[in-house]
């Protein structure tokens, strides 16, 4: 899966993909520190990688949110 390859096994275990709606891919994140890392430091990198791996999906942006307990 492209997401697992883009983020690695450890981070993939702490995240799950939601819906792709109108070009926005929602990613649910297990913890606040990981959410901060993804939004603050990795968002652009991951978006570029996903666009390269999944060109047919037309991913325009990523939206990260805390996973509900």
C-alpha positions in Angstrom: 0.0 0.0 0.0 1.3 3.5 -0.9 0.6 5.0 2.5 2.6 2.3 4.4 5.5 2.7 2.0 5.4 6.5 2.3 5.3 6.7 6.1 7.0 3.4 7.1 5.7 0.5 9.2 5.9 2.2 12.6 4.0 5.3 11.6 1.5 3.3 9.5 0.6 1.3 12.6 -0.4 4.5 14.3 -2.4 5.9 11.5 -5.3 4.9 9.3 -6.7 6.3 6.1 -10.1 7.8 5.9 -12.0 9.0 2.9 -10.7 10.7 -0.2 -13.3 13.4 -0.8 -12.9 16.2 -3.4 -9.2 15.6 -3.5 -8.7 15.7 0.3 -7.4 12.5 1.9 -8.2 12.2 5.6 -5.7 10.5 7.8 -6.6 9.5 11.3 -3.7 9.7 13.8 -3.4 7.9 17.1 -1.6 10.6 19.2 -1.3 14.3 19.5 2.5 14.2 19.2 2.3 12.3 15.9 -0.4 14.6 14.7 1.9 17.6 15.3 4.8 15.9 13.5 2.7 15.0 10.5 1.1 18.5 10.2 4.2 20.5 11.0 7.0 18.6 9.4 5.9 15.8 7.0 2.7 17.0 5.3 4.4 18.3 2.1 6.7 15.4 1.8 4.0 12.8 2.2 1.7 14.6 -0.2 4.4 14.6 -2.9 5.1 10.9 -2.3 1.5 9.9 -2.4 0.9 11.9 -5.6 3.8 10.1 -7.2 2.7 6.6 -6.0 -1.0 7.2 -6.8 -1.4 9.5 -9.7 -4.9 8.3 -10.6 -6.2 9.3 -7.1 -5.9 13.1 -7.7 -4.9 13.8 -4.1 -4.8 17.6 -3.7 -4.2 17.8 0.1 -4.0 15.8 3.3 -6.1 16.4 6.3 -4.8 14.9 9.6 -7.1 14.4 12.6 -6.9 12.6 16.0 -8.4 9.2 15.9 -11.5 9.0 18.1 -11.1 6.7 21.1 
